[in-house]
Amino acid sequence: MASLYVIRGKNQGRHFVLRNDAMTLGRDAANPIHVQDTEVSRRHAEIRELGVNEYQLTDLGSSNGTFVNGARIETATIRSGDRIQVGKTLMIFTGGPEPVSPSSNHGVDIIRQVKNAELSSIRSSLTFSARPPAEIRATTADDQKSSPNSNQWQLLYQASQTIRRTLDVDQLLTQILELIFNSVQCDRGCIMLVDEESEQLQPAARKNRKGARSADRIEISKTILDYVIEHREGVLTSNACEDQRWDAAASIVQAGIREALCVPMQGRYGLVGAIYVDTTRSAGQYVDSGNAHCFNEEHLQMMIIIAQQAALAIEDTSYYRAVVQSERLATMGQTIATLSHHIKNILQGIRGGSYLVEEGLKQNSFDVVQRGWRIVERNQERISALVMDMLSFSKERQPHLEACDIRETIQDVVELMQTRATEQGIDLVWDAPDDFPRVYCDAEGMHRAILNVVGNALDAVEGRDTPQVHIELQRRADDQVAISIRDNGTGIATDDIRKIFSVFESRKGNRGTGLGLPVSQKILREHRGDIDVESQLDVGTTFTLHWPIKGPSEALDSGPATIG
């Protein structure tokens, strides 16, 4: 499924799946692709599916522009691996057809033949070091005019630009073959990659020139391949490279003249694969041309340049995948370690409460049983809250919006927390306005978001002289509903405010999971809203949960906006 993966910006690591035919991207939370970037317009761009695995990116009159692979665009068709930049946010687009399994031979056969006969077909061989880049740059204009294909420097530039367009290996191989066919007059070509397990070359991509018989299998001599790999040289082969062989070989007259180029793909750390192209002419065409060959050393040099650039790109892609996988494993390890710690503490609480219940039953003491049961009950609530927070945070979902009486939701939260507030001597105040319009929200999700914030506020005022938590519901001038939860706790330092919405960041020690506020923020953003925080040390903190009163369809009718 097509998606966007954020690799730079405030949303780094966020993964947006393109589930609909058209999805807008912008700073406003109303966009399905919500980008937290002040340099991004409210409705910045749109990604639209044109057909099967075909997507178009359109700029919606943004202030700072939309860029694809470094170039500013108005409208562009995007391909898997393209880099999309809006403001300071950089994303990778993945889409297109499912990659072909490298186990498929793509109509390519690596065959064994007589070694000496095969090696005698090598007309020329060349390594990259045989003609270093400095010599390529030193080529004169006269040299270029006399050379049949003297665009090495331009080709090197084209190759570097081509491989920068994608981080997907299958897309990369297709583009490399396209570049080769535009540079060398070959009929067929294929790219073979080294299989990690067998360490053998396996066909990974193939291309036929238009008009060539695509059903024909490409037969590549294993002897030639072994020579290319062992010597790290590109070779130019022909079955008519010597007149004596030409006169005597009736098979050549019947099958035609086949010339081929085969070059190694040498990366920074070792061999990545090999590239093979060939062309076939009839014996008559060969004679008419004065026994002239289709391929020459210039073509061989061009192939070596392309192969080296392709090898470096494949290594970079492998490195990128390894980094992503490493980050995923590191995140998974951190998550498991943190959750295990919290679950262990909760289980210890349940075990302690169970022990008191058992002792109370033995002593026939109702007070001890009741005290133990309260401990068990509190820890049951903690484990339930942890599981619900995990589900809410991990699950990508669209909220079920319907017109709700938000006062009832807040009242239910207050009733749930009132017993705890009374036990701790906290004054929990709730100002319920008599007249308030029904608002669009997912009542269950919003209940969880408010409950998490109120619970944090109760924790924050513990130990204060006159602890108080005040909840207020208002309708703002921008037609948004705002729920303010104010406490007179110890407050939050300015530097810590940036961290409190990060997963597993908690200042409560063993009591906190670090999931409550991230879950609440996620729910509010699913409602096209957010949570604002104002705090002063030793005075208190105010969390304001706000989102549009109107439904999403009404909010999206305002058209593209620019950064103000």
TITOR-719401 format. One record per residue (C-alpha): residue in one letter; x, y, z. Coordinates in pm, whole numbers, m for minus. Layout:
N
BALUM residuo     xx     yy     zz
BALUM       A      X      Y      Z
...
END
This chain:
564
BALUM residuo     xx     yy     zz
BALUM       M      0      0      0
BALUM       A    128    348    m88
BALUM       S    249    559    204
BALUM       L    463    850    319
BALUM       Y    742    799    571
BALUM       V    874   1112    745
BALUM       I   1254   1103    772
BALUM       R   1312   1464    883
BALUM       G   1104   1716   1077
BALUM       K    887   1722   1389
BALUM       N    692   1421   1262
BALUM       Q   1010   1216   1209
BALUM       G    932    846   1214
BALUM       R    560    902   1143
BALUM       H    407    676    879
BALUM       F    107    799    676
BALUM       V    m78    533    479
BALUM       L   m258    664    167
BALUM       R   m592    496    220
BALUM       N   m819    727     16
BALUM       D   m832    834   m350
BALUM       A   m728   1187   m251
BALUM       M   m565   1304     71
BALUM       T   m462   1656    164
BALUM       L   m139   1740    342
BALUM       G    m87   2045    561
BALUM       R    m38   2213    897
BALUM       D   m409   2213    985
BALUM       A   m513   1909   1187
BALUM       A   m812   1871    951
BALUM       N   m578   1721    688
BALUM       P   m551   1342    686
BALUM       I   m173   1396    651
BALUM       H   m118   1637    940
BALUM       V    235   1787    930
BALUM       Q    360   1974   1236
BALUM       D    569   2236   1062
BALUM       T    527   2615   1087
BALUM       E    659   2656    732
BALUM       V    383   2435    591
BALUM       S     53   2592    483
BALUM       R   m275   2491    643
BALUM       R   m374   2300    326
BALUM       H    m42   2266    152
BALUM       A    m70   1988   m107
BALUM       E   m283   1697   m223
BALUM       I   m189   1340   m316
BALUM       R   m436   1178   m555
BALUM       E   m447    823   m686
BALUM       L   m486    839  m1066
BALUM       G   m496    468  m1129
BALUM       V   m353    142  m1007
BALUM       N    m19    224   m842
BALUM       E    m13    572  m1001
BALUM       Y    m13    884   m781
BALUM       Q     m7   1257   m845
BALUM       L    114   1528   m606
BALUM       T    m37   1878   m647
BALUM       D     63   2196   m465
BALUM       L   m246   2380   m332
BALUM       G   m111   2734   m364
BALUM       S    119   2700    m63
BALUM       S    339   2988     49
BALUM       N    669   2800     58
BALUM       G    618   2548   m220
BALUM       T    623   2171   m262
BALUM       F    941   1996   m377
BALUM       V    997   1654   m531
BALUM       N   1357   1534   m538
BALUM       G   1474   1891   m481
BALUM       A   1271   2050   m762
BALUM       R    971   2275   m694
BALUM       I    654   2145   m856
BALUM       E    297   2252   m919
BALUM       T    179   1906  m1021
BALUM       A    392   1594  m1058
BALUM       T    352   1220  m1090
BALUM       I    543   1061   m803
BALUM       R    718    728   m797
BALUM       S    825    497   m518
BALUM       G   1133    635   m350
BALUM       D   1072   1000   m444
BALUM       R   1165   1254   m177
BALUM       I    886   1502    m99
BALUM       Q    972   1816     96
BALUM       V    726   2067    242
BALUM       G    872   2331    470
BALUM       K   1136   2163    686
BALUM       T    966   1823    661
BALUM       L   1117   1559    432
BALUM       M    924   1244    343
BALUM       I    986    934    133
BALUM       F    699    818    m91
BALUM       T    661    444   m131
BALUM       G    416    306   m381
BALUM       G    393    133   m715
BALUM       P    375   m239   m787
BALUM       E    490   m497   m539
BALUM       P    860   m572   m588
BALUM       V    939   m885   m788
BALUM       S   1097  m1159   m585
BALUM       P   1469  m1188   m661
BALUM       S   1426  m1563   m678
BALUM       S   1260  m1520  m1021
BALUM       N   1512  m1574  m1303
BALUM       H   1349  m1306  m1527
BALUM       G   1404  m1525  m1832
BALUM       V   1781  m1532  m1775
BALUM       D   1989  m1852  m1774
BALUM       I   2350  m1873  m1656
BALUM       I   2495  m2164  m1857
BALUM       R   2818  m2361  m1844
BALUM       Q   3022  m2385  m2165
BALUM       V   3370  m2486  m2273
BALUM       K   3603  m2255  m2083
BALUM       N   3874  m2195  m2345
BALUM       A   3627  m2142  m2628
BALUM       E   3428  m1895  m2424
BALUM       L   3729  m1696  m2305
BALUM       S   3851  m1670  m2662
BALUM       S   3539  m1468  m2741
BALUM       I   3659  m1178  m2521
BALUM       R   3756   m896  m2756
BALUM       S   3839   m645  m2483
BALUM       S   3845   m608  m2105
BALUM       L   3866   m299  m1885
BALUM       T   3863   m207  m1519
BALUM       F   3747    126  m1380
BALUM       S   4101    203  m1268
BALUM       A   4223    150  m1626
BALUM       R   4085    493  m1704
BALUM       P   4032    700  m1390
BALUM       P   3772    978  m1366
BALUM       A   4047   1242  m1392
BALUM       E   4123   1121  m1743
BALUM       I   3757   1132  m1833
BALUM       R   3738   1494  m1723
BALUM       A   4054   1571  m1921
BALUM       T   3902   1455  m2251
BALUM       T   3931   1737  m2506
BALUM       A   3665   1863  m2740
BALUM       D   3857   1710  m3037
BALUM       D   3864   1377  m2858
BALUM       Q   3490   1401  m2807
BALUM       K   3428   1466  m3176
BALUM       S   3641   1169  m3280
BALUM       S   3482    933  m3031
BALUM       P   3163    745  m3131
BALUM       N   3019    790  m2782
BALUM       S   3204   1062  m2592
BALUM       N   2949   1167  m2331
BALUM       Q   3108    995  m2031
BALUM       W   3091   1301  m1808
BALUM       Q   2728   1366  m1899
BALUM       L   2652    997  m1846
BALUM       L   2815   1004  m1503
BALUM       Y   2594   1300  m1410
BALUM       Q   2282   1127  m1547
BALUM       A   2363    809  m1356
BALUM       S   2413    997  m1028
BALUM       Q   2083   1182  m1079
BALUM       T   1897    864  m1166
BALUM       I   2008    670   m860
BALUM       R   1917    962   m631
BALUM       R   1553    937   m734
BALUM       T   1468    627   m534
BALUM       L   1547    425   m225
BALUM       D   1368    121   m365
BALUM       V   1599   m141   m519
BALUM       D   1347   m263   m778
BALUM       Q   1277     91   m895
BALUM       L   1650    161   m903
BALUM       L   1727   m142  m1121
BALUM       T   1453    m46  m1366
BALUM       Q   1589    308  m1395
BALUM       I   1948    186  m1442
BALUM       L   1840    m42  m1728
BALUM       E   1649    248  m1882
BALUM       L   1963    463  m1866
BALUM       I   2174    188  m2025
BALUM       F   1930    140  m2313
BALUM       N   1938    516  m2378
BALUM       S   2318    507  m2388
BALUM       V   2404    176  m2557
BALUM       Q   2236     32  m2866
BALUM       C   2167   m310  m2715
BALUM       D   1872   m543  m2767
BALUM       R   1851   m708  m2427
BALUM       G   1988   m647  m2082
BALUM       C   1972   m778  m1730
BALUM       I   2108   m700  m1385
BALUM       M   2221   m977  m1151
BALUM       L   2265   m924   m777
BALUM       V   2465  m1129   m529
BALUM       D   2229  m1338   m317
BALUM       E   2312  m1287     53
BALUM       E   2258  m1652    146
BALUM       S   2410  m1842   m148
BALUM       E   2657  m1565   m244
BALUM       Q   2576  m1648   m607
BALUM       L   2458  m1409   m877
BALUM       Q   2082  m1416   m922
BALUM       P   1891  m1232  m1202
BALUM       A   1702   m938  m1048
BALUM       A   1582   m728  m1344
BALUM       R   1556   m756  m1722
BALUM       K   1473   m526  m2014
BALUM       N   1418   m580  m2387
BALUM       R   1438   m310  m2651
BALUM       K   1106   m244  m2820
BALUM       G   1068   m487  m3110
BALUM       A   1305   m747  m2963
BALUM       R   1161  m1089  m2892
BALUM       S   1090  m1071  m2520
BALUM       A   1011  m1442  m2504
BALUM       D   1373  m1532  m2586
BALUM       R   1571  m1633  m2283
BALUM       I   1902  m1460  m2222
BALUM       E   2182  m1715  m2199
BALUM       I   2487  m1587  m2014
BALUM       S   2807  m1787  m2001
BALUM       K   2908  m1879  m1648
BALUM       T   3267  m1886  m1770
BALUM       I   3247  m1522  m1874
BALUM       L   3068  m1429  m1551
BALUM       D   3334  m1604  m1343
BALUM       Y   3604  m1415  m1533
BALUM       V   3429  m1080  m1474
BALUM       I   3382  m1151  m1103
BALUM       E   3728  m1295  m1043
BALUM       H   3919  m1019  m1225
BALUM       R   3674   m737  m1142
BALUM       E   3688   m638  m1509
BALUM       G   3426   m545  m1761
BALUM       V   3449   m749  m2080
BALUM       L   3333   m708  m2439
BALUM       T   3266  m1042  m2608
BALUM       S   3178  m1149  m2962
BALUM       N   3136  m1486  m3131
BALUM       A   3298  m1340  m3444
BALUM       C   3605  m1172  m3302
BALUM       E   3850  m1373  m3517
BALUM       D   3830  m1428  m3891
BALUM       Q   3942  m1792  m3856
BALUM       R   3656  m1869  m3619
BALUM       W   3418  m1673  m3842
BALUM       D   3509  m1874  m4154
BALUM       A   3489  m2208  m3978
BALUM       A   3185  m2170  m3754
BALUM       A   2874  m2267  m3943
BALUM       S   2671  m2218  m3626
BALUM       I   2750  m1848  m3636
BALUM       V   2617  m1823  m3991
BALUM       Q   2294  m1985  m3878
BALUM       A   2246  m1814  m3541
BALUM       G   2392  m1473  m3620
BALUM       I   2654  m1257  m3458
BALUM       R   2610  m1193  m3089
BALUM       E   2806   m926  m2907
BALUM       A   2780   m866  m2535
BALUM       L   2902   m639  m2257
BALUM       C   2933   m771  m1904
BALUM       V   3060   m553  m1618
BALUM       P   3090   m605  m1241
BALUM       M   2900   m386   m995
BALUM       Q   3176   m307   m747
BALUM       G   3069   m114   m437
BALUM       R   3262     32   m146
BALUM       Y   3259   m290     52
BALUM       G   3257   m561   m212
BALUM       L   3085   m698   m519
BALUM       V   2715   m614   m543
BALUM       G   2633   m782   m875
BALUM       A   2689   m763  m1249
BALUM       I   2524   m601  m1552
BALUM       Y   2492   m781  m1886
BALUM       V   2368   m647  m2224
BALUM       D   2386   m799  m2571
BALUM       T   2281   m748  m2932
BALUM       T   2242   m993  m3220
BALUM       R   2276   m937  m3597
BALUM       S   2242  m1172  m3888
BALUM       A   2555  m1293  m4065
BALUM       G   2451  m1090  m4370
BALUM       Q   2424   m769  m4166
BALUM       Y   2768   m836  m4022
BALUM       V   2924   m879  m4367
BALUM       D   2746   m571  m4505
BALUM       S   2890   m361  m4222
BALUM       G   3243   m460  m4327
BALUM       N   3283   m685  m4023
BALUM       A   3233   m380  m3797
BALUM       H   3135   m442  m3437
BALUM       C   2835   m286  m3262
BALUM       F   3014   m244  m2928
BALUM       N   3354    m85  m2862
BALUM       E   3566     16  m2566
BALUM       E   3375    342  m2533
BALUM       H   3059    144  m2463
BALUM       L   3249    m73  m2218
BALUM       Q   3373    236  m2032
BALUM       M   3019    377  m2015
BALUM       M   2888     49  m1874
BALUM       I   3156     45  m1606
BALUM       I   3064    401  m1500
BALUM       I   2696    310  m1473
BALUM       A   2769    m17  m1291
BALUM       Q   2981    153  m1027
BALUM       Q   2720    423   m962
BALUM       A   2448    157   m941
BALUM       A   2654    m49   m695
BALUM       L   2702    249   m465
BALUM       A   2329    325   m479
BALUM       I   2234    m34   m392
BALUM       E   2474    m29    m96
BALUM       D   2322    300     23
BALUM       T   1973    152     m6
BALUM       S   2076   m154    193
BALUM       Y   2232     71    456
BALUM       Y   1913    278    478
BALUM       R   1701    m34    524
BALUM       A   1939   m160    791
BALUM       V   1917    173    977
BALUM       V   1537    167    965
BALUM       Q   1530   m192   1087
BALUM       S   1778   m109   1364
BALUM       E   1564    186   1475
BALUM       R   1255    m35   1480
BALUM       L   1430   m300   1689
BALUM       A   1568    m37   1927
BALUM       T   1221    115   1968
BALUM       M   1070   m228   2023
BALUM       G   1333   m310   2285
BALUM       Q   1273     19   2467
BALUM       T    897    m37   2457
BALUM       I    920   m391   2593
BALUM       A   1163   m289   2869
BALUM       T    946      4   2978
BALUM       L    618   m188   2972
BALUM       S    776   m481   3156
BALUM       H    884   m243   3430
BALUM       H    532    m98   3468
BALUM       I    361   m438   3456
BALUM       K    603   m576   3717
BALUM       N    516   m289   3955
BALUM       I    143   m343   3902
BALUM       L    176   m718   3964
BALUM       Q    365   m647   4284
BALUM       G     77   m423   4394
BALUM       I   m178   m694   4316
BALUM       R     32   m951   4501
BALUM       G     55   m723   4807
BALUM       G   m320   m660   4807
BALUM       S   m392  m1032   4767
BALUM       Y   m167  m1107   5065
BALUM       L   m365   m862   5282
BALUM       V   m695  m1016   5168
BALUM       E   m567  m1363   5257
BALUM       E   m440  m1248   5598
BALUM       G   m768  m1071   5669
BALUM       L   m964  m1386   5592
BALUM       K   m739  m1587   5825
BALUM       Q   m781  m1328   6103
BALUM       N  m1149  m1281   6025
BALUM       S  m1074   m908   5998
BALUM       F  m1305   m722   5761
BALUM       D  m1090   m404   5775
BALUM       V   m775   m589   5658
BALUM       V   m969   m761   5378
BALUM       Q  m1119   m431   5268
BALUM       R   m776   m258   5271
BALUM       G   m622   m539   5067
BALUM       W   m908   m543   4819
BALUM       R   m873   m166   4761
BALUM       I   m506   m222   4670
BALUM       V   m602   m500   4427
BALUM       E   m875   m282   4277
BALUM       R   m642     15   4224
BALUM       N   m386   m203   4048
BALUM       Q   m655   m360   3833
BALUM       E   m747    m10   3722
BALUM       R   m378     63   3650
BALUM       I   m333   m247   3432
BALUM       S   m660   m172   3252
BALUM       A   m552    187   3190
BALUM       L   m211     72   3063
BALUM       V   m364   m174   2817
BALUM       M   m616     83   2692
BALUM       D   m341    344   2647
BALUM       M   m129     95   2454
BALUM       L   m419     12   2224
BALUM       S   m512    377   2175
BALUM       F   m156    482   2095
BALUM       S    m63    194   1865
BALUM       K   m382    178   1661
BALUM       E   m420    405   1359
BALUM       R   m789    484   1337
BALUM       Q  m1040    741   1230
BALUM       P  m1257    863   1521
BALUM       H  m1627    783   1505
BALUM       L  m1765   1137   1507
BALUM       E  m2119   1208   1611
BALUM       A  m2305   1491   1782
BALUM       C  m2249   1447   2157
BALUM       D  m2327   1628   2479
BALUM       I  m1969   1687   2595
BALUM       R  m2097   1788   2939
BALUM       E  m2207   1429   3001
BALUM       T  m1862   1300   2905
BALUM       I  m1687   1540   3144
BALUM       Q  m1939   1467   3420
BALUM       D  m1869   1095   3388
BALUM       V  m1492   1158   3420
BALUM       V  m1550   1373   3730
BALUM       E  m1764   1104   3892
BALUM       L  m1496    841   3822
BALUM       M  m1220   1055   3978
BALUM       Q  m1421   1202   4264
BALUM       T  m1360    912   4506
BALUM       R   m986    937   4455
BALUM       A   m994   1317   4493
BALUM       T  m1192   1290   4818
BALUM       E   m954   1030   4963
BALUM       Q   m656   1256   4892
BALUM       G   m829   1574   5011
BALUM       I   m829   1732   4665
BALUM       D  m1095   1985   4574
BALUM       L  m1215   1871   4230
BALUM       V  m1426   2153   4080
BALUM       W  m1628   2120   3761
BALUM       D  m1806   2422   3609
BALUM       A  m2082   2279   3393
BALUM       P  m2245   2549   3176
BALUM       D  m2623   2524   3155
BALUM       D  m2639   2594   2784
BALUM       F  m2375   2440   2558
BALUM       P  m2419   2315   2199
BALUM       R  m2371   1954   2103
BALUM       V  m2024   1897   1956
BALUM       Y  m1885   1646   1707
BALUM       C  m1653   1396   1872
BALUM       D  m1580   1033   1940
BALUM       A  m1728   1020   2291
BALUM       E  m1529    713   2399
BALUM       G  m1198    851   2272
BALUM       M  m1257   1195   2420
BALUM       H  m1352   1038   2753
BALUM       R  m1011    865   2760
BALUM       A   m826   1186   2666
BALUM       I   m996   1391   2942
BALUM       L   m954   1112   3198
BALUM       N   m578   1094   3136
BALUM       V   m530   1469   3178
BALUM       V   m750   1491   3491
BALUM       G   m563   1195   3643
BALUM       N   m231   1372   3580
BALUM       A   m368   1688   3742
BALUM       L   m467   1494   4056
BALUM       D   m116   1347   4071
BALUM       A     37   1694   4031
BALUM       V   m139   1846   4336
BALUM       E    m57   1568   4582
BALUM       G    122   1709   4882
BALUM       R     10   2070   4823
BALUM       D   m143   2266   5112
BALUM       T   m479   2329   4944
BALUM       P   m481   2096   4643
BALUM       Q   m732   2189   4376
BALUM       V   m815   2078   4023
BALUM       H  m1054   2294   3823
BALUM       I  m1228   2182   3501
BALUM       E  m1392   2441   3275
BALUM       L  m1580   2405   2947
BALUM       Q  m1594   2696   2700
BALUM       R  m1678   2777   2341
BALUM       R  m1397   2979   2184
BALUM       A  m1432   3263   1936
BALUM       D  m1278   3044   1658
BALUM       D  m1575   2807   1693
BALUM       Q  m1382   2545   1885
BALUM       V  m1474   2369   2205
BALUM       A  m1213   2409   2478
BALUM       I  m1182   2207   2799
BALUM       S   m937   2363   3047
BALUM       I   m800   2149   3330
BALUM       R   m614   2369   3577
BALUM       D   m424   2257   3886
BALUM       N   m224   2435   4157
BALUM       G     55   2176   4160
BALUM       T    431   2217   4141
BALUM       G    424   2319   3772
BALUM       I    637   2205   3481
BALUM       A    973   2351   3376
BALUM       T    980   2510   3029
BALUM       D   1230   2255   2897
BALUM       D   1018   1967   3027
BALUM       I    700   2088   2851
BALUM       R    854   1980   2519
BALUM       K    907   1628   2653
BALUM       I    580   1551   2827
BALUM       F    408   1437   2504
BALUM       S    691   1195   2419
BALUM       V    617    827   2470
BALUM       F    735    686   2804
BALUM       E    834   1029   2936
BALUM       S    698   1042   3292
BALUM       R    780   1247   3600
BALUM       K    577   1022   3830
BALUM       G    836    753   3888
BALUM       N    680    408   3924
BALUM       R    325    547   3917
BALUM       G    340    677   3558
BALUM       T    361    490   3228
BALUM       G    448    785   3005
BALUM       L    159    696   2774
BALUM       G   m127    907   2912
BALUM       L    m45   1246   2757
BALUM       P     76   1105   2420
BALUM       V   m252    911   2395
BALUM       S   m458   1221   2479
BALUM       Q   m269   1429   2224
BALUM       K   m318   1161   1959
BALUM       I   m693   1151   2024
BALUM       L   m722   1531   2003
BALUM       R   m528   1539   1677
BALUM       E   m755   1268   1536
BALUM       H  m1034   1519   1610
BALUM       R   m842   1794   1418
BALUM       G   m751   1959   1749
BALUM       D   m463   1961   1998
BALUM       I   m360   2012   2360
BALUM       D   m207   2342   2476
BALUM       V     m1   2367   2795
BALUM       E     67   2667   3018
BALUM       S    267   2619   3335
BALUM       Q    454   2811   3601
BALUM       L    680   2648   3856
BALUM       D    532   2631   4206
BALUM       V    209   2793   4080
BALUM       G     37   2533   3867
BALUM       T    m41   2405   3516
BALUM       T   m330   2440   3274
BALUM       F   m396   2186   2998
BALUM       T   m645   2301   2732
BALUM       L   m802   2037   2509
BALUM       H   m959   2195   2201
BALUM       W  m1108   2083   1869
BALUM       P  m1364   2217   1615
BALUM       I  m1728   2203   1712
BALUM       K  m1821   2142   1347
BALUM       G  m1773   1816   1159
BALUM       P  m1468   1757    933
BALUM       S  m1656   1794    601
BALUM       E  m1762   2146    693
BALUM       A  m1413   2242    810
BALUM       L  m1245   2131    485
BALUM       D  m1458   2355    263
BALUM       S  m1250   2665    341
BALUM       G   m997   2606     56
BALUM       P   m618   2632     60
BALUM       A   m464   2865    313
BALUM       T   m123   3028    334
BALUM       I    107   3077    627
BALUM       G     13   3387    816
END
